Structures are given as structure tokens and as C-alpha cells.
Amino acid sequence: MWIRGLGCSFPAPSVDQPDAADQVCRLLPFPDPEQKRLRAVFRRTGVKKRHSVQVSPDGTFALYPSARDLDDRGPTTEERLAWYEREAGPLAVRAAEAAIGEAGVDPASFTHLTTVSCTGFAAPGVDADLAGALGLPAGLSRTHIGFVGCHGALTGLRTARAFAESGGRALMVAVELCSLHFQYPWSFDNVVANALFADGAAAVVAEPGTGPWTVAACGSHVFPDSREAMTWNVTDHGFTLTLSPKVPSLIETGLRPWVEEFLGAQGLALGDVRSFAVHPGGPKILDSVEEALSMPPDSLAVSRKVLAEYGNMSSPTVLVILERMRRRDAPLPCLALAFGPGLTAEAALII
């Protein structure tokens, strides 16, 4: 399967990272020591600015009122998902239009649609929004991949590849509105998530056969004894993330053997890979991948640049990295990697 078109979209409003830290400190009545720790975390993320559907034109957070006290949990999940139902579809449509425009294909020619999202639920959902706005055929085969976390787009790419190789033309769209799950209570996990995550969408037009940027193989791996290392849960006040400090060490010790096995099945060694598209779950994740795979300097420069300019948008982020690498004619083969709850890794080999 080859990637005939790839497009991205982001909400128009953005917020600079120092301004975001200022707003969080105004919203939440943390004592001065906690506010200083919060600002330090925001600085260390490597993020310079982020886009969000709930940033007002004046740069303030439209969805979130100031906390009444330290027990305030913020808007209910129902209130947050109302924003998702309103905003996710249009953002996904813009990414799909960009991918279809690059591919130069008729929307009526698609046989399969795969959607990916872990930050909201609605039915009819984003797939119905896409079908109606783009003029996709009524007999379209639709598949939704939900709640799998940051590796979701590579799971979606694997699914689109299977559809394309059966002779169809597939559209895959990943859309996430992570900012809708901003958490009020003080905890290290909440501070990190509030400092990293952002909103965005990306789409791929997948064709059977081979061409520029062919997805030659896909793989998945669950790290042993890692079930609680990263979790993503629904609560009454949004979805909450937990991150174990063990995640970097799990990657450093467990990633290379699996990657070498995955590449070996394709007749390649790690040294044959000429570029990497690694989802930037955070700077420590990127550092751990570099360490595990003994990467040359600047191998993940594009991943770090996307993190700085857009933050962690969850599933679409790795596709944004791939889109930038395609535009720059990055050398192939390229190995794409992303991580999510489980702890799970997904890979795509692009040649």
C-alpha cells in the first residue's frame, strides 16, 4: 500500500506555552510552591505552542472556569463531549480534504473509511461527518478505532493497508481534541498532561500497490509487565491519563529487541533504516527511543520540532511528522513508531 495523499489540520487558535502556564495558574488555586513546580514542568516539555478548539480569540480557555476551590473538578464529561461532538468533525474534514486534494482522487471512489479517536464519543460520529461533508459513497465500509491512545494512527494505517491491499481505496482520518480533558486536581500526571497535550487531525489516502512512500509492513508489540505503565480512563470530569516513571526504562530495555525482530522479518537490519518518525509522547520518550536504538544525533529532529510547534496531539501526531518528512523527501526506508496504553508500541515500515 502506498500513501497517495496525506493532509493535516489544526484549530486556528493557538496558545504559547508560557501563556498557557500563566492561565493554568490563574484557573487553579494552587499554593506558590505548586505553581512554581507547574511552570517548571511546562518549560521542560519541549513545547513552545499548542492549538486547541477551546482557546478563545483573546487566548483564554473558553471551556474552563476558575476553580472554586482545590476540590473543584471542572466541567463534567458530558459538557466536554458536547464540545467534541461539535468540533471534531469539522477538524477531521479539513484534514481529509487536504489529503484528498493532494491525492487528486474523487471522493466517490473510496471504498473504505477508517476513523481514529481516543478523546471523544458520539454516534453518529466523525465517520458520518466525513461521509456527509466529503460526498463519500453511501456503500462505504466504515471502521472506527477508538480509545487506543497515541499509537492509534498507526493502528489505523495498518487497517487502511489491509483494506487497500484487498483492492480498495481507503481514507484514514485521526482526530483528537486532547485539550477537552484538562484536569483541575493537583497531581504530577495531571500537570504533565496539561502541559503536553493539544488538538489536531491528520488523514491518509491509501492506494493498493506501490508508489512513493509505500507502507511495506506494520507491527504491534505489548511490553511485558507493563499493563499499568500508561492508562487512559473515563471519569465524571473528563478522561484521565496516568504515566508510570517506568515507561522510559521499559522502552530503553524492551524496544530494540522487538524492532530488530520486526525489521528482520522484512529482510532489514536496524542500520538499514535511514529515517525515523517517532511519536513525541514527551521529551523523555524521545530520549528513550534514541537510547534504545542507538540513534545518530538529530535522528528525531522532526519529531522534536513537531512537539515544539504543536504539542502532543495524541494519534495524529505521528502522521504530522510523516507529512513533514514526505515534503522534505526524507531518506527511505523510514520507521514510524508510536506508543500507547498497555504499554503498547505500533510500528510502520515505509519504503
PyMOL commands that set and color helices and strands:
alter all, ss='L'
color gray80, all
select helices_A, chain A and resi 17-27+32-44+77-103+107-109+126-134+152-165+178-181+188-196+247-264+270-272+283-292+301-310+317-327
alter helices_A, ss='H'
color red, helices_A
select strands_A, chain A and resi 2-9+14-16+49-51+112-117+141-146+170-177+199-207+215-222+230-235+238-243+275-278+334-340+344-350
alter strands_A, ss='S'
color yellow, strands_A
deselect
rebuild
show_as cartoon
